Every structure is written in C-alpha cells, then in structure tokens.
C-alpha cells in the first residue's frame, strides 16, 4: 500500500483529500503545516504531497528538506493560491 505524507493547512481540503486517497488504497498521514509534517519526514514514504503556500514552513521548504534526506522520494505540490489570484483578476 503506497504511503503518503500529506501537508495542507486548509482543514476541509486536507480532510477531503486524505479520505479520497485512503479510499483509493493509499495510507495517508496528514498534517496541518510543514513543521508537523517535517517531524515525520524520516519515516518510509512513497510520496510527499504538500501545499505550497502555508504559514511557517511552506511546501517548498518541506520539499527541500525531504529531498535532502530522501533523494528518491517523489514530491507533488498542490495549491489554491493560483485560484485566488485568478479570482482577483476576474473582478
């Protein structure tokens, strides 16, 4: 079963994606910020899924830490920031 370390500061999105990934057969450990996820980075993960924009340690910093410690770890970024920027341009 693929193991995913997931960092997302939006509670509802974190819960929704974690449940969806679990239903798809993945083992997911979800954290509300980069610092909390970083405390678990040295466990055996198949994927780091992280929001880019988070307070404190952002997803870019978390990904750098993860790739330094585990060069083969796959990393995927998600963000709602682009949607907010596009919404602002529409008005």
N, CA, C and O atoms as CSV, one atom per row, in Angstrom:
chain,resi,resn,atom,element,x,y,z
A,1,UNK,N,N,0.841,-1.172,0.000
A,1,UNK,CA,C,0.000,0.000,0.000
A,1,UNK,C,C,0.892,1.244,0.000
A,1,UNK,O,O,1.700,1.414,0.914
A,2,UNK,N,N,0.765,2.105,-0.994
A,2,UNK,CA,C,1.578,3.326,-1.043
A,2,UNK,C,C,1.320,4.231,0.163
A,2,UNK,O,O,0.182,4.410,0.596
A,3,UNK,N,N,2.402,4.791,0.689
A,3,UNK,CA,C,2.317,5.635,1.885
A,3,UNK,C,C,2.576,7.085,1.498
A,3,UNK,O,O,3.575,7.398,0.850
A,4,UNK,N,N,1.657,7.971,1.905
A,4,UNK,CA,C,1.724,9.378,1.540
A,4,UNK,C,C,1.818,10.253,2.780
A,4,UNK,O,O,1.007,10.143,3.699
A,5,UNK,N,N,2.819,11.120,2.790
A,5,UNK,CA,C,2.946,12.172,3.799
A,5,UNK,C,C,2.300,13.409,3.192
A,5,UNK,O,O,2.722,13.868,2.130
A,6,UNK,N,N,1.286,13.951,3.848
A,6,UNK,CA,C,0.450,14.998,3.283
A,6,UNK,C,C,0.429,16.210,4.213
A,6,UNK,O,O,0.092,16.091,5.391
A,7,UNK,N,N,0.793,17.383,3.674
A,7,UNK,CA,C,0.772,18.628,4.440
A,7,UNK,C,C,-0.137,19.632,3.731
A,7,UNK,O,O,0.094,19.981,2.573
A,8,UNK,N,N,-1.168,20.090,4.434
A,8,UNK,CA,C,-2.128,21.044,3.879
A,8,UNK,C,C,-2.736,21.832,5.041
A,8,UNK,O,O,-3.249,21.242,5.992
A,9,UNK,N,N,-2.678,23.153,4.963
A,9,UNK,CA,C,-3.163,23.960,6.086
A,9,UNK,C,C,-4.675,24.187,6.079
A,9,UNK,O,O,-5.229,24.594,7.100
A,10,UNK,N,N,-5.350,23.940,4.973
A,10,UNK,CA,C,-6.800,24.099,4.916
A,10,UNK,C,C,-7.456,22.818,5.436
A,10,UNK,O,O,-7.345,21.755,4.824
A,11,UNK,N,N,-8.143,22.939,6.578
A,11,UNK,CA,C,-8.708,21.759,7.240
A,11,UNK,C,C,-9.643,20.956,6.345
A,11,UNK,O,O,-9.532,19.732,6.275
A,12,UNK,N,N,-10.563,21.631,5.662
A,12,UNK,CA,C,-11.547,20.901,4.866
A,12,UNK,C,C,-10.897,20.215,3.670
A,12,UNK,O,O,-11.241,19.075,3.358
A,13,UNK,N,N,-9.973,20.880,3.000
A,13,UNK,CA,C,-9.285,20.269,1.871
A,13,UNK,C,C,-8.414,19.108,2.323
A,13,UNK,O,O,-8.366,18.068,1.667
A,14,UNK,N,N,-7.724,19.290,3.451
A,14,UNK,CA,C,-6.879,18.215,3.981
A,14,UNK,C,C,-7.727,16.976,4.273
A,14,UNK,O,O,-7.347,15.864,3.905
A,15,UNK,N,N,-8.854,17.158,4.921
A,15,UNK,CA,C,-9.719,16.027,5.240
A,15,UNK,C,C,-10.278,15.357,3.998
A,15,UNK,O,O,-10.293,14.130,3.900
A,16,UNK,N,N,-10.740,16.169,3.046
A,16,UNK,CA,C,-11.311,15.635,1.812
A,16,UNK,C,C,-10.289,14.819,1.026
A,16,UNK,O,O,-10.564,13.685,0.632
A,17,UNK,N,N,-9.102,15.401,0.797
A,17,UNK,CA,C,-8.081,14.697,0.008
A,17,UNK,C,C,-7.560,13.461,0.723
A,17,UNK,O,O,-7.324,12.431,0.090
A,18,UNK,N,N,-7.378,13.551,2.031
A,18,UNK,CA,C,-6.897,12.386,2.784
A,18,UNK,C,C,-7.892,11.232,2.662
A,18,UNK,O,O,-7.491,10.091,2.431
A,19,UNK,N,N,-9.178,11.518,2.815
A,19,UNK,CA,C,-10.198,10.464,2.689
A,19,UNK,C,C,-10.225,9.893,1.270
A,19,UNK,O,O,-10.320,8.679,1.088
A,20,UNK,N,N,-10.143,10.764,0.274
A,20,UNK,CA,C,-10.165,10.294,-1.120
A,20,UNK,C,C,-8.967,9.393,-1.413
A,20,UNK,O,O,-9.111,8.360,-2.066
A,21,UNK,N,N,-7.798,9.778,-0.938
A,21,UNK,CA,C,-6.598,8.975,-1.161
A,21,UNK,C,C,-6.679,7.642,-0.421
A,21,UNK,O,O,-6.247,6.614,-0.941
A,22,UNK,N,N,-7.226,7.659,0.780
A,22,UNK,CA,C,-7.386,6.417,1.535
A,22,UNK,C,C,-8.365,5.482,0.836
A,22,UNK,O,O,-8.135,4.274,0.773
A,23,UNK,N,N,-9.450,6.030,0.314
A,23,UNK,CA,C,-10.414,5.208,-0.423
A,23,UNK,C,C,-9.792,4.615,-1.688
A,23,UNK,O,O,-10.207,3.555,-2.157
A,24,UNK,N,N,-8.797,5.307,-2.230
A,24,UNK,CA,C,-8.103,4.817,-3.423
A,24,UNK,C,C,-7.027,3.788,-3.081
A,24,UNK,O,O,-6.335,3.290,-3.969
A,25,UNK,N,N,-6.890,3.472,-1.794
A,25,UNK,CA,C,-5.960,2.424,-1.396
A,25,UNK,C,C,-4.618,2.889,-0.862
A,25,UNK,O,O,-3.700,2.084,-0.704
A,26,UNK,N,N,-4.494,4.184,-0.581
A,26,UNK,CA,C,-3.238,4.714,-0.051
A,26,UNK,C,C,-3.310,4.854,1.464
A,26,UNK,O,O,-4.380,5.074,2.031
A,27,UNK,N,N,-2.170,4.726,2.099
A,27,UNK,CA,C,-2.059,5.030,3.518
A,27,UNK,C,C,-1.608,6.485,3.616
A,27,UNK,O,O,-0.567,6.849,3.070
A,28,UNK,N,N,-2.385,7.316,4.309
A,28,UNK,CA,C,-2.126,8.749,4.351
A,28,UNK,C,C,-1.953,9.213,5.796
A,28,UNK,O,O,-2.752,8.879,6.671
A,29,UNK,N,N,-0.905,9.980,6.025
A,29,UNK,CA,C,-0.762,10.699,7.286
A,29,UNK,C,C,-0.767,12.167,6.933
A,29,UNK,O,O,0.107,12.652,6.214
A,30,UNK,N,N,-1.767,12.875,7.448
A,30,UNK,CA,C,-1.989,14.262,7.069
A,30,UNK,C,C,-1.662,15.196,8.230
A,30,UNK,O,O,-1.964,14.910,9.388
A,31,UNK,N,N,-1.037,16.319,7.887
A,31,UNK,CA,C,-0.631,17.301,8.884
A,31,UNK,C,C,-1.049,18.693,8.444
A,31,UNK,O,O,-1.131,18.979,7.249
A,32,UNK,N,N,-1.313,19.560,9.418
A,32,UNK,CA,C,-1.846,20.897,9.160
A,32,UNK,C,C,-0.793,21.916,8.768
A,32,UNK,O,O,-1.133,23.044,8.412
A,33,UNK,N,N,0.486,21.541,8.826
A,33,UNK,CA,C,1.530,22.503,8.457
A,33,UNK,C,C,2.834,21.772,8.158
A,33,UNK,O,O,2.988,20.584,8.440
A,34,UNK,N,N,3.756,22.516,7.582
A,34,UNK,CA,C,5.038,21.934,7.199
A,34,UNK,C,C,5.874,21.459,8.363
A,34,UNK,O,O,6.555,20.437,8.274
A,35,UNK,N,N,5.823,22.202,9.459
A,35,UNK,CA,C,6.623,21.810,10.627
A,35,UNK,C,C,6.192,20.451,11.161
A,35,UNK,O,O,7.028,19.602,11.468
A,36,UNK,N,N,4.890,20.253,11.269
A,36,UNK,CA,C,4.383,18.976,11.784
A,36,UNK,C,C,4.745,17.830,10.846
A,36,UNK,O,O,5.136,16.755,11.299
A,37,UNK,N,N,4.618,18.056,9.544
A,37,UNK,CA,C,4.978,17.021,8.579
A,37,UNK,C,C,6.472,16.721,8.628
A,37,UNK,O,O,6.879,15.565,8.516
A,38,UNK,N,N,7.287,17.759,8.794
A,38,UNK,CA,C,8.741,17.590,8.829
A,38,UNK,C,C,9.184,16.693,9.983
A,38,UNK,O,O,10.203,16.011,9.881
A,39,UNK,N,N,8.432,16.689,11.069
A,39,UNK,CA,C,8.762,15.833,12.206
A,39,UNK,C,C,8.649,14.350,11.853
A,39,UNK,O,O,9.196,13.501,12.557
A,40,UNK,N,N,7.946,14.038,10.771
A,40,UNK,CA,C,7.731,12.645,10.363
A,40,UNK,C,C,8.416,12.310,9.044
A,40,UNK,O,O,8.170,11.246,8.476
A,41,UNK,N,N,9.262,13.194,8.555
A,41,UNK,CA,C,9.865,13.055,7.228
A,41,UNK,C,C,10.785,11.837,7.120
A,41,UNK,O,O,10.982,11.311,6.025
A,42,UNK,N,N,11.343,11.389,8.227
A,42,UNK,CA,C,12.310,10.299,8.169
A,42,UNK,C,C,11.681,8.909,8.207
A,42,UNK,O,O,12.394,7.908,8.280
A,43,UNK,N,N,10.367,8.842,8.159
A,43,UNK,CA,C,9.711,7.550,8.041
A,43,UNK,C,C,9.705,7.127,6.576
A,43,UNK,O,O,10.133,7.885,5.706
A,44,UNK,N,N,9.234,5.954,6.313
A,44,UNK,CA,C,9.266,5.389,4.958
A,44,UNK,C,C,8.039,5.830,4.161
A,44,UNK,O,O,6.944,5.303,4.358
A,45,UNK,N,N,8.227,6.803,3.256
A,45,UNK,CA,C,7.141,7.352,2.445
A,45,UNK,C,C,7.372,7.062,0.971
A,45,UNK,O,O,8.509,6.955,0.511
A,46,UNK,N,N,6.275,6.936,0.243
A,46,UNK,CA,C,6.344,6.792,-1.210
A,46,UNK,C,C,6.144,8.135,-1.903
A,46,UNK,O,O,6.610,8.337,-3.025
A,47,UNK,N,N,5.446,9.055,-1.227
A,47,UNK,CA,C,5.126,10.347,-1.826
A,47,UNK,C,C,4.970,11.402,-0.742
A,47,UNK,O,O,4.391,11.147,0.314
A,48,UNK,N,N,5.495,12.590,-1.019
A,48,UNK,CA,C,5.186,13.779,-0.220
A,48,UNK,C,C,4.222,14.603,-1.049
A,48,UNK,O,O,4.554,15.025,-2.156
A,49,UNK,N,N,3.036,14.832,-0.520
A,49,UNK,CA,C,2.031,15.682,-1.154
A,49,UNK,C,C,1.882,16.898,-0.260
A,49,UNK,O,O,1.465,16.779,0.892
A,50,UNK,N,N,2.222,18.075,-0.788
A,50,UNK,CA,C,2.233,19.251,0.064
A,50,UNK,C,C,1.670,20.479,-0.618
A,50,UNK,O,O,1.882,20.717,-1.807
A,51,UNK,N,N,0.949,21.250,0.172
A,51,UNK,CA,C,0.516,22.567,-0.254
A,51,UNK,C,C,1.778,23.415,-0.404
A,51,UNK,O,O,2.753,23.209,0.319
A,52,UNK,N,N,1.763,24.350,-1.320
A,52,UNK,CA,C,2.915,25.237,-1.479
A,52,UNK,C,C,2.872,26.369,-0.466
A,52,UNK,O,O,3.867,26.652,0.202
A,53,UNK,N,N,1.714,27.018,-0.353
A,53,UNK,CA,C,1.589,28.204,0.498
A,53,UNK,C,C,0.993,27.801,1.843
A,53,UNK,O,O,-0.197,27.501,1.949
A,54,UNK,N,N,1.849,27.800,2.870
A,54,UNK,CA,C,1.418,27.528,4.242
A,54,UNK,C,C,2.184,28.458,5.155
A,54,UNK,O,O,3.312,28.840,4.843
A,55,UNK,N,N,1.587,28.833,6.287
A,55,UNK,CA,C,2.330,29.651,7.239
A,55,UNK,C,C,3.478,28.836,7.862
A,55,UNK,O,O,3.409,27.609,7.939
A,56,UNK,N,N,4.504,29.518,8.290
A,56,UNK,CA,C,5.660,28.821,8.861
A,56,UNK,C,C,6.449,28.161,7.749
A,56,UNK,O,O,6.796,28.802,6.758
A,57,UNK,N,N,6.731,26.888,7.913
A,57,UNK,CA,C,7.454,26.146,6.877
A,57,UNK,C,C,6.500,25.884,5.717
A,57,UNK,O,O,5.510,25.170,5.873
A,58,UNK,N,N,6.795,26.460,4.562
A,58,UNK,CA,C,5.920,26.246,3.408
A,58,UNK,C,C,6.284,24.942,2.697
A,58,UNK,O,O,7.231,24.255,3.080
A,59,UNK,N,N,5.529,24.618,1.671
A,59,UNK,CA,C,5.732,23.365,0.964
A,59,UNK,C,C,7.063,23.270,0.244
A,59,UNK,O,O,7.625,22.183,0.108
A,60,UNK,N,N,7.565,24.399,-0.217
A,60,UNK,CA,C,8.870,24.396,-0.896
A,60,UNK,C,C,9.968,24.018,0.096
A,60,UNK,O,O,10.833,23.197,-0.209
A,61,UNK,N,N,9.928,24.617,1.276
A,61,UNK,CA,C,10.924,24.284,2.310
A,61,UNK,C,C,10.811,22.821,2.723
A,61,UNK,O,O,11.818,22.133,2.890
A,62,UNK,N,N,9.577,22.354,2.885
A,62,UNK,CA,C,9.360,20.961,3.263
A,62,UNK,C,C,9.898,20.027,2.182
A,62,UNK,O,O,10.521,19.013,2.497
A,63,UNK,N,N,9.667,20.351,0.934
A,63,UNK,CA,C,10.164,19.529,-0.168
A,63,UNK,C,C,11.685,19.517,-0.215
A,63,UNK,O,O,12.288,18.478,-0.481
A,64,UNK,N,N,12.308,20.657,0.038
A,64,UNK,CA,C,13.781,20.695,0.069
A,64,UNK,C,C,14.321,19.777,1.156
A,64,UNK,O,O,15.252,19.005,0.926
A,65,UNK,N,N,13.728,19.869,2.339
A,65,UNK,CA,C,14.151,19.016,3.440
A,65,UNK,C,C,13.973,17.543,3.072
A,65,UNK,O,O,14.867,16.725,3.290
A,66,UNK,N,N,12.819,17.223,2.517
A,66,UNK,CA,C,12.533,15.835,2.143
A,66,UNK,C,C,13.516,15.330,1.090
A,66,UNK,O,O,14.008,14.207,1.193
A,67,UNK,N,N,13.804,16.147,0.080
A,67,UNK,CA,C,14.704,15.687,-0.986
A,67,UNK,C,C,16.145,15.584,-0.513
A,67,UNK,O,O,16.905,14.768,-1.036
A,68,UNK,N,N,16.539,16.394,0.469
A,68,UNK,CA,C,17.883,16.266,1.049
A,68,UNK,C,C,18.028,14.956,1.804
A,68,UNK,O,O,19.044,14.271,1.687
A,69,UNK,N,N,17.017,14.615,2.569
A,69,UNK,CA,C,17.086,13.415,3.406
A,69,UNK,C,C,16.750,12.137,2.642
A,69,UNK,O,O,17.243,11.059,2.973
A,70,UNK,N,N,15.904,12.266,1.615
A,70,UNK,CA,C,15.443,11.104,0.861
A,70,UNK,C,C,15.410,11.462,-0.623
A,70,UNK,O,O,14.346,11.758,-1.166
A,71,UNK,N,N,16.571,11.437,-1.280
A,71,UNK,CA,C,16.667,11.901,-2.671
A,71,UNK,C,C,15.709,11.224,-3.652
A,71,UNK,O,O,15.346,11.835,-4.657
A,72,UNK,N,N,15.297,10.014,-3.402
A,72,UNK,CA,C,14.411,9.318,-4.328
A,72,UNK,C,C,12.927,9.534,-4.066
A,72,UNK,O,O,12.090,9.031,-4.815
A,73,UNK,N,N,12.592,10.264,-3.031
A,73,UNK,CA,C,11.193,10.464,-2.670
A,73,UNK,C,C,10.476,11.286,-3.739
A,73,UNK,O,O,10.970,12.329,-4.167
A,74,UNK,N,N,9.330,10.817,-4.158
A,74,UNK,CA,C,8.508,11.574,-5.104
A,74,UNK,C,C,7.807,12.697,-4.344
A,74,UNK,O,O,7.369,12.513,-3.208
A,75,UNK,N,N,7.709,13.861,-4.985
A,75,UNK,CA,C,7.103,15.030,-4.358
A,75,UNK,C,C,6.094,15.629,-5.324
A,75,UNK,O,O,6.378,15.822,-6.506
A,76,UNK,N,N,4.912,15.918,-4.797
A,76,UNK,CA,C,3.869,16.556,-5.598
A,76,UNK,C,C,3.354,17.769,-4.817
A,76,UNK,O,O,3.095,17.694,-3.616
A,77,UNK,N,N,3.214,18.892,-5.538
A,77,UNK,CA,C,2.721,20.123,-4.925
A,77,UNK,C,C,1.270,20.367,-5.305
A,77,UNK,O,O,0.838,20.056,-6.415
A,78,UNK,N,N,0.529,20.929,-4.359
A,78,UNK,CA,C,-0.823,21.416,-4.626
A,78,UNK,C,C,-0.914,22.825,-4.064
A,78,UNK,O,O,-0.171,23.188,-3.152
A,79,UNK,N,N,-1.828,23.616,-4.610
A,79,UNK,CA,C,-2.031,24.949,-4.057
A,79,UNK,C,C,-3.368,25.511,-4.503
A,79,UNK,O,O,-3.846,25.215,-5.599
A,80,UNK,N,N,-3.954,26.308,-3.659
A,80,UNK,CA,C,-5.143,27.059,-4.009
A,80,UNK,C,C,-4.792,28.486,-4.350
A,80,UNK,O,O,-5.666,29.282,-4.693
A,81,UNK,N,N,-3.506,28.819,-4.258
A,81,UNK,CA,C,-3.054,30.194,-4.458
A,81,UNK,C,C,-3.359,30.693,-5.864
A,81,UNK,O,O,-3.778,31.839,-6.030
A,82,UNK,N,N,-3.160,29.860,-6.873
A,82,UNK,CA,C,-3.411,30.284,-8.250
A,82,UNK,C,C,-4.887,30.603,-8.452
A,82,UNK,O,O,-5.227,31.547,-9.165
A,83,UNK,N,N,-5.760,29.822,-7.830
A,83,UNK,CA,C,-7.196,30.071,-7.953
A,83,UNK,C,C,-7.566,31.418,-7.348
A,83,UNK,O,O,-8.401,32.140,-7.892
A,84,UNK,N,N,-6.948,31.752,-6.230
A,84,UNK,CA,C,-7.213,33.038,-5.593
A,84,UNK,C,C,-6.728,34.166,-6.505
A,84,UNK,O,O,-7.419,35.174,-6.652
A,85,UNK,N,N,-5.566,34.013,-7.113
A,85,UNK,CA,C,-5.029,35.031,-7.998
A,85,UNK,C,C,-5.918,35.205,-9.227
A,85,UNK,O,O,-6.174,36.331,-9.655
A,86,UNK,N,N,-6.385,34.105,-9.789
A,86,UNK,CA,C,-7.264,34.187,-10.956
A,86,UNK,C,C,-8.598,34.823,-10.592
A,86,UNK,O,O,-9.138,35.595,-11.384
A,87,UNK,N,N,-9.135,34.529,-9.443
A,87,UNK,CA,C,-10.395,35.095,-8.995
A,87,UNK,C,C,-10.245,36.610,-8.855
A,87,UNK,O,O,-11.147,37.353,-9.243
A,88,UNK,N,N,-9.128,37.077,-8.312
A,88,UNK,CA,C,-8.897,38.506,-8.130
A,88,UNK,C,C,-8.841,39.232,-9.479
A,88,UNK,O,O,-9.280,40.377,-9.584
A,89,UNK,N,N,-8.305,38.572,-10.504
A,89,UNK,CA,C,-8.213,39.188,-11.832
A,89,UNK,C,C,-9.577,39.310,-12.491
A,89,UNK,O,O,-9.774,40.195,-13.324
A,90,UNK,N,N,-10.517,38.451,-12.142
A,90,UNK,CA,C,-11.847,38.474,-12.747
A,90,UNK,C,C,-12.660,39.678,-12.295
A,90,UNK,O,O,-13.525,40.143,-13.038
A,91,UNK,N,N,-12.407,40.190,-11.106
A,91,UNK,CA,C,-13.213,41.288,-10.564
A,91,UNK,C,C,-12.748,42.640,-11.013
A,91,UNK,O,O,-13.336,43.652,-10.633
